[in-house]
Amino acid sequence: MRERKSVFTSKAWFALILFALLGSAKAADAMVVWTDHATVKIRPNTPAKTDQTSVSLKAARNEFEAFQLIVTADKGALSGVNVTVSDLNDGHGNTISAGNIMIYKEAYLYVNTPSTIQGATGEWPDALIPKQDEYAGEVRNAFPTAIGAGRNQPIWIEIYIPQSAAAGVYSGSATVTATGQNSAVVPIQLTVWNFTLPSTATLKSAYSIDYNLIPPGHGLGSFSSTDSTDINLVKLYAKANLLHRVTGNYLPAPYLMGNGSSDWGPFDTIFGPLFDGTEPLPGGRLPGAKMTSYSMANWGHETDIPFMRSIATHAKAKGWFDRLFEYTLDEPQTGSQWQTIIARGNALHQADPALRSLVTTSIQNATANGAAGVIDLFVPTIRYMDNKPFGLDAGSEVPGGGDTVGNQRSKYGAEVWWYQACGSHGCGFMGGDPSIDPAGYYTGWPSFMVDLPAMFNRIQQWGSFKYNVQGELYYDMVYAYGQADPWSSVFYFGGNGDGTLYYPGKPSKIGGSTHIPIESIRLKLIREAMEDYEYMNLLKSLGEGDYANQQVARVMTNTYTWTKDPLLLYDAREQMAGRIVVHTTPAPPPAPTPDPTPSTGPASDPGTGSGTGTDSSSGSNPGTVSNPPPSSNPTSVPLQVSTSSSGGRSGGCSIMQTSGAATDPMDGISYLFLFFSPFLGVIWRKIRPGVRAS
């Protein structure tokens, strides 16, 4: 009888254990965790890529490389969702600490009107709320977070590779936790290539931040050039720009910060280190980074020759003169505006012949209005550097004129900049709208809009190299701060995000106690592209400019024809990196001279390449990189997507997929233990009475 009772009790235990496990597992399978690269926008209902469960990144030293970790509330709402990332180690004593890794929650912005027919309404990810910000070091309210049933929550994870990092392969992991859910561990592999990107951007920029809008955008009232709180916040935005490899050229006027035009003291003390490369950026990143442009503050003094001469004298004394320019006029349209340009340009050159006049216009327009001779720095829109051969509809005039069709670079001097604005998507109307733009003239251009795919935000800098453009200008990065709440809408001039690349990081919105700039995904993608440009420029400096152009040609044909496939961009980037590594890694020592004594072992065919394993082309030397034959034809070079041992796709940022390889039985036991461990307390409470009874 006792034996029967024991058998019954054992069966009961088994049933209870099974019931407990099944019930707990059902409650814990509502969270799906997957990954994707940085050049894609994950919307709330983007289908989960459940085969993408780990990450492989590749980057140079002094570079930022990002990926996205996505948590999907697959079977019901989630709460208490949090993410941590470990140090990365190479197994040889080298570590990239977790302090070099930023974690951001991607905030969604609702788009009511598409920027172009290539955009869409609905929620789009853009603002990046940090888990712990890098400016004040404060923990914000991004995590833990809740996720509604059936929705995605993308998380932007960004790794900075220090200049001192050793080349090699580093490993670590990200861990996702949520209330009532099993933890998910995402393996991370980072390959650090054996070269270093410069801290100061080679591609110059003037990405203006209207500092007058920063305090009101943060709810702090009107800007004052003598208020230290306002000035320090303006400087923080300037540092944020440098951290993202662009320059905020528009700064408070020195004569308003000090006691008159000759008092540069406060300006030099506060902003001078940004020009000199002595301003430490958060976490010691991009050491020595310098601003690449400065728009002289001569507002109201545009024809005041002594005033402008004093600015030139001071800039020369400080070593800033090569970055100084006058923003003479923006997009002149009328005859009187052209006369203003001529008058201002003449006065500027009387103050100092080497001072530069910058005007956002084309050489054709300036020549037609008799002002080309006084303009030193032409900044045409990207459309007028290589325009489409058609207008808004069949037979209509080409915007900018027919003489801007085709590559116009040869018509400009040694240095030319360019810019994009609402002409990339339609100023005040939707590009490609059949009732206004049936030919789609205002579609397909590089664009910084929220609701366009990520490739639109990352492609302009590839064009800068292709067209030999030395700098980029953008009219404002905080325009929406002066209009309404940017967290609700950034739709201006017919585009979502036109003139706005930041969000105001008010404590009331993001938590913490200090105000900080909140970067957009679009700004991160601009930095990715600025770093892509550095690869191209490095190749050029190594005498490999033709190879760089061949890789760029795979990605971009002209200003309005370029690939929408980010994997092709990543592959071209990796091919360029491989070519750079060949130049930066010492060649392997020559093979030893063969022993003339005949071998007594099995003969080998010297033509097969087998046997020795010393040939660098075999892949035995990790410092060398083999490349496919270069081609300038984008359609003739296949996308190089190789499979790693884990089933992943290699590339500048590739997502590793789950492998179909057989699993060691002991590994299976380990995974079972990990799976059951959260439920051991439940199991024990259910079986303990039976154990006592038996």
N, C-alpha and C positions, 0 to 999 in steps of 0.2 A: 504493500500500500504506500509505504514511504517512497519507494522507487517511482511509483506512478505519480505521486505528488511532486517529486523532483522533476520528472519529465514535464508535467504540466506547468510547473513554475518556470522551467527553462523556456518553454514555448511562450509563456506569458511575457517573460523578460524580453525575448526576441521581438515579440509583437510590439511591446511598449517602446523598445529601442527604435524599431523601424518607424513606428508612428511618430515618435519624437523627432527623428531625423527628417522624415518626409515633411512634417509640419514646419520644422525650422528651416529646411531648405527652401520650401515654397515661399516662406516669408523673406528669405534672403536672396532671392533670384530676381528682384525687381530692378537691380542696377546692372547696366551694361557699360563697360568701359572700353573705349577704343581710341585710336590715334590717327592723326593725319599731319601732313606737312604744313608749313606756315602760309603757303601761297594758295590758300583756298579759304572761303568764308563758309562757316558752318552755321546754317540757319536752324531754327528750333525743330523743324521736321525733316532735316536732311537725313536720309536713311543711314542707319548705323552700319559701319564697315566692320563687322564682327571678326573678320579674319585679320584685322590690323591691331595686334595686341602688344607690340613693342616697337621701339624706335631706334633708327640708326641715323646719326648725324655726322656730317663731315664739315670741317671748318679750319681756317687758318688761325694762328695766334693773333690776339688783339682784334678778334672778330666776335660778333654776336650771332648766334644761330638759334632759331626757335622752332618749336613744333607745337602742335595742339593735342591736348588730351581731352577727350569728350566723354562726359558722363550722361548716359541716356536713362531716363526713368521709364524702363520698358514695360513693367507690369503694374505700375502704380506710382504715386508721388513719393519723393524721397525727401528726407530732412537730415540736417547735420552733416551735409557733404563737405568733406575736407580733403586737402591734398598736401602731401609733403614730398620732398625730393632729397635724396641722399647725396653725399659726396660722390664724386666720380674718381675712380682709381684705375691706374694702368697695370697694376700687378708688379710694378718695379719700384715701388716706393714713391711714385709721383701722384699727386692728388689735385684735382680741381674742386675746391671746397663748395659746399652748398651755398656759401655766402656769395658766390658768383652766379647764382641761379635765381631768377625772378619768377614768381608765380602770380598770374593775373586772372581774375574772373572777367570774362568777356560779357559786357553789358549790351543788351539789344536795344536798338533804336527803331521805332516804327516809322516806316516810309509810306506816306500817303500818295505821293506823286513820283513816278519813276523819273530819273534824270534823263534817260533815253529809252528807246524801245528795247535796248539791251539790258536795262535794269528791271526792277519789279517792285511792287508794293509789298507791304508786310514787314516783318521784323528782320533786321540785319545786324550782325555783330559789329561793334566799332570801338566804343570806349573800353579801356582796360583798367580795371580797378585792382590795385596791387594787394596781395595778402599782407605784405609788409613793405611800405614804400621805401625807395632808395634815396629819397631826398631828406626826410626827417627821421627815417628809421622807425616810424610808427606802424603798429598793427592796425589795419583798417577793417572795414566790415564786410569784405568780400567773402570771407569764410568764417565759420561754416555757413553753408547756403542751402536753400531748399530748391527742389526741381519739380515742376508740375508733371503730372502723369502724361507720358507719351512725348515729353519734350527733351531736347538736348541742352546741356550746359557745357559749352566749350571753355577750356581753360588754356590760356596762352603761357607756355613755359619757355623761358629765354635763358640761354647759357652764354656767359661771357668767358672767352678763353683768354686768360692773362698772357701778357707778353713773355712771361717767364715759363710758361707751360712747356714741358718736353713733348716733342712729337711722339705720336703713338696712339694706341687704342685704349680708351677709358671706358669703364663700365660702372653703372649705378642703377638706380631705380626710382620710380615715382610710386607712391602708395596712395590709393584712394580709399577713404573710409566714409561710412554713412550710418546713421542710426538704424540698427536692426539688420544690417547687411554684412556679408562677408567682405573683408578687405580685398582690394584688387591691387596687385603689384605689377607694374609695367616696367620691364627691363629697358634700360637706356644704354646705347653704345655710341660713343663719340670718338671719331677719328680726328686727331689733330694733325694737320698737314705741316710739313717742315718749312713754313715761311710765315712772315709776319706782315700784317697790314699796317699802314701808317695811321697815326692817331688823327692827324689833320687831313681832312678830305682833299684829295687831289682835284676833284671836280668842285669848282667854286660855287657858292650859292648865296643868294640874298632872299631868304624866306622870312619875310617881314612879319613881325608881331606888333600890332598896334597896341603899344603899352598903355595908352590911355583907356583901353577897354578892359584891362586885366583886373584892376580893383573893383569896378562895378560888376564885372562878370562873376566875381567872388562875393558879391554882396557887401563890399567894403567901402562904398561911396566913390566919389570922383577921385581921379588920380592927382597926386601932388608930387612935383619933382623934389620937394624938400621933406617929404614924409618918408622916414626910414622903412616903415612897414611896406609902403608901396614900392619903393626902390628895391628892396630886398626881394619882393615877390617878382618884380620885373626881371631882376638878375637870375632868379631861379628858373624862369622860363628860358632865358638866354642860355643857361647851363643845360637845360633839358634839350634845347636845340643842338648844342655841341655834342651832347651824349648821343644824339641821333644823326650826327655827321652833317648837319646843316647849320647855317649861320643866320642868326637873327640880326640883320643889318641895321634895323631901325631902333635906336636907343634914345633915351632922354637927352635933351640938349645940354651940353656941358655948361653953357652960359646961364641956363636956368637952374642948374644944380648948384653952381657957385655964385660968386659975387661979380657978375659981369663976364664979358667975352674973354677976358684974359685969365680968368680963374678956372683952370682945369682940374684943380686939386681933388674935389669930391669925385668927379668922373673918373680920373686916373686911378684913384684908390679903389673904387667899386668895380669899374668895368675894365680897367687896364689889364688885369690878369687874364681876361678872356682873349685879349689880343696877343698877349705875350706867351701864352701857353703855360702859365704858372697857377692857374685856377684849378684846384683839385676837383675832379668830377666824382660823383657818388661811387663809392667802393674802389676808388683809385683807378677806375676804368679810363681807357683812352688817355694815358698820361701824356701831357704836353700838347694836347689838342688846342688849336688856335682858330679863331674866327677868320674866315676867308674873305670878308667884305665889310665895309662900313659906309653907310650913307651919311654924308656930312650934314650936320644939323645947321643949315643956313636958311631956315624958313623965315620969311620976311626980310631976308638979307641976300636975296638971289642975285642982285646986281651991286651989292656992297663989296667993292674990290678989296679994301683993307681988311674987312671982316673975314672974307674967304681966304685971304693971304695968311692971316693969323692961324686959321685952321690948318692950312697946308704946312706952315712952319712947325706947328706943334706936332702934327702927324709925322713929319720927317724926323723930328727930334726923338720921337718915341719908337720909330721903326714901323709905323703903321701906314705909311704913305702909299705903298703898293696896293693896299686894299681899299683905299679911299676913293669914293666917287660922288658926284652930285646926281641925284635922281631928278633930272631937269624937268621932265614932264611925262605923264603917263598917257599913252594911247592918244596922241593928238589927232583931232578931226577937222578943226576949223582953221581958216587962214590966220586968224588972230593968235591961235595957239602955236602955229608954226612961227609966227613973228616973235612970240614970247621965247620959244626955244632958241632962236637966233640971238636975241638980246642977252639971254642968260648965258648961252654958250660963249659968246664973245667976252662978257664980263668975267666969267670963270677963267678963261684962258689968259686974260690980262692979269688976274690975280696970280696965276702960276700956269705957264704953258703946259705943264705936265699933269695938271688936274684933269680928271676925266668927266665928261658929260655922258650920262646914261639916259637913253630914251627907249621906251617900249614901242618900237615901230620897225617896219621893214626898210631895207635900203632903197627899194623902189619908191615907197611912199615919201621918204625923206628927200630923195633926189627930185621927185616931181614937185616938191614944195620948196626947193632951194635951201634945205637945211642940212644936207648930208655933210657939208664941210665942217660944221661945228659939233657934230656928234662923234664922240670917241668910242662909245660902247653901244653898239646896236643890240637890241633885244627883241627880235621878232617872235611872234607866236609860233609854236611848233608847226602850225598849219602852213605858215608862209615860208618855212624852210624847205618844205617839199609838199606842195598842195595837191589835192585831188584834181583830176582833169574835168570835173563837172560841178555844178552848183546844186541848188535845192531840188531842181527838177530838170528834165531833159531840155537842153538848149538855153538854160538860164546862165547868167554871168557867174563866174567863179568868184566866191568871196575872196577879197584880197587882190583880185586881178589875175588874168591869164598868164602874166609874166612871173607869177609865183609857182606855177605848175612845174613839177620836177625838182630835182635837187638844186638848191640855190646857194649852197655853201661857198662856192667859188667867187660869188659876188661880194663876199664880206672879207674883212681883213684877217689878220692872224688870230685875233681874239674876238669871239662873238658868243653871246649868251642867247638863251631862248626861254620861253615861258608858256604855260598853259593857263587858260582861264575858261570863262563860260562858253567860248567858241568851240571848246572840245565836246560840249553836250547840247548846245543851244541856249542862247541867252534869253531867258524868259519863256521858253517853250521847250517841249520835249523833242530832243533830237530823234529824227526818223519818223516823227508824227506824219502819217500819210496826208493829212490836210495841210501841212506846212512844209515838210521836208521829205517828200515822197522818194527822192533819190537817196536819202540817207546820208547826205553830206555831213551832218553833225552827229555821226556815229563812228565808232571804230578808232577814235583818236586816244592816245594815252590820257588817262583821267584819274583824278584823286577822289572820285565820288564814292559814297558809302555803298550804294546799291548796285555797283558794277563789280563783276568778278575781280578777284585779287590781282590777276595779271594786268589789268588796266592800271593798277596802282604801282606796279613794279617795273614797268617797261620803259618809261621815259629815259632813264639813265643809260639804258642800252642804246637808245637813239643818240644820246649825247656823245657816246664814243663813236658810233657809226658815222655821225655827221661832223665829227671833230669840233664839237661845241665845248667851250671852256667853262661855262657857268650856267646856272639855272636861277630864275627869279620866280617868286610866288608872292602875290600881292598882300596876303594876310593869312594868319593861322588861327585867329581868334575873332573873326568877323561876327559870328553869332553872339558873342559876349555882349555886344552893344545893341542887340535886337530883342531877344527874348531868352528863354531858358534853353541853352544848347542841349540839355539832356532830353528835351521834348522834341526839338526839331532843329536841323541845321540846313533847311531847304531855303536857299537864296539864289537869285540869278538863274533860276531854272535847274539847279543842281543840288543834290543832297550832299552837303559838305563843302560846297564852293566857298573858299575863304576860311574854312574852319578845320583844323587838324588836331586841336586840343579840346578838352572839356574842363570846366573849372572844378578842381578838386576841393570842394568846400567840406569842412568837417560834418556839416549837417547832412551831406549826401554820402560821403564815403567813410565816415567815422574818424576817430583820432581827434587831434586838437589843433593841427596846423593846416594851412592852406598849401596845396601843391598843384602843379599841372598834371592832368590826366591825359596820357597819350592815347591816340587812336591806333587801331590796327593799321590804318592807312599810313600813318607816320612810321610805324615799324617796317612796313613794306618799302617805304621810300629809303629807309636806312639799309634794308637788305639790298636794294638796287644800287645804292651808293657804294656798298661793299663789293657788289658784282663789278662795278666800274673799276675798283681798285685791282681786281684780278686782270682786267683788260689792260690797265695802265702798267701793271707789273710786267706783263708779257711784252708790251711795247718797249719798256725800258731794258728788257733783256734781248732786244732785237727780234722779238717774235710778234710784232704788230700784225703781220699778215695772218698769222695763225689766230690771233685774237679776233680779227675781222671775219675770218672764216667761221668761227664759232658764233659770233654775233649774227652773221648772215643766216645761220640755221634758225635763229629765233626771230629776227626782224628783217623784213624786206625793205620797208620804208615807213614813214611816220604813221601810216594808216593800215599797213599790212604787216601783221606779226602774229606769231602763234598764240593761241589761247590755252595751250597745253603746258601747265607748269612743269611737268616731268621733263619736257624737252629743254626748258630753261635750266633746270637743275642739272641735267646731263651736260649741257654746254658749259656750265660753271665747273662741273667736275673735270671735264676734259681740259679746261684752261688750268685748273689747279694741278692736274697731272703734269702738264707741260712746264709749269713753274717749278714743281718739285724736282723735275729732271735737272734743272739748272741749279737748284739750291742744295741738292744732295750729292756728296762726293761719289764719284764712280767707284765701283768695287775694284779691289786690287786685281791685277792680271792673274790668270790661271797659272799655276806652276808649270815649268817646262816639263814635258812628259819624260819619264825615265826611258832611255833608249833600250833598256833590257826588255825583251819580249815578255809579255805577260803570260803567266801560266794558267790564268783563270779563263772564263768564257770570253770569247771575242765579242766586241760590241760594234755595231755599225755607227761610224762617226757621223753619218748623215741623219740618224734618227733623233739625235739630241737627247737620248736617254742615257742613264748611267751615272753621270757626274753630279747633276743637280746644281752646278755652279753657274750655269748660264742665267744672267739676270732676266732674260726674256721669259724664263720659265716661271717667274713669280717667286723665286726663293729669296730674293733680296727685297725686303719690305720698303727699302728706301727708293726704289725705282718704280716708275709708272709707265706701263705700255699704253699707247694711244692708237686708235684707229687711224687710217690714212686721212689727212685733212681734206676737206672739200668745201668749196664756197657755195655749193648748191644745197639749199636747205632740204630739198626732197631726196637727195642722193645719199645722205648719211642716216643710217637707221638709228633710232633711239637706243642707246646703249643701256639696257636694263638687265643687269646680271643678278642671279639669285645667290644669296648668301646661304651659309649652312643652316641658318634658322628659317629659310624660306623667304627672307626679305628681299627687297629690291634695293640695290645699291644706288647711291646718288648723293648729291649735296645734302639732301634731307630726305631719306627714304623711310618708308614705314615697313617694318618687318612683320611678316605674316606668320601665322602658326604653321608649324612644320608637320608633315605627315610621316616623319620618321618614327620607327619603333621606339617605345619607351622602355627603359630598364625597369624590371619589376621592383627593385628597391626604390626607384624614383616614385613608382606608383604608391608604394606604402607610405612614403614621405608625404605625398600629396593627400592621401587619405587621412593621415594624422592631422595635417594642416586643416583639412576640411572639417573633421570631426571635433577638433579642439574647442571651437566656440560653444559646442553643445554638450561638453562632458559633464558640466554641472547639472544640466537638465536630465541627462541620461542617468547620472548617479542618483538623483532624487527619485527617479521613477523605479529604479531597480533595487534600491537599498532595502525596502521592506521585504522583498523576495529573498534577498541574500540573508537577512536575519532569520527569516522563517525556515530557510533550508538548513 
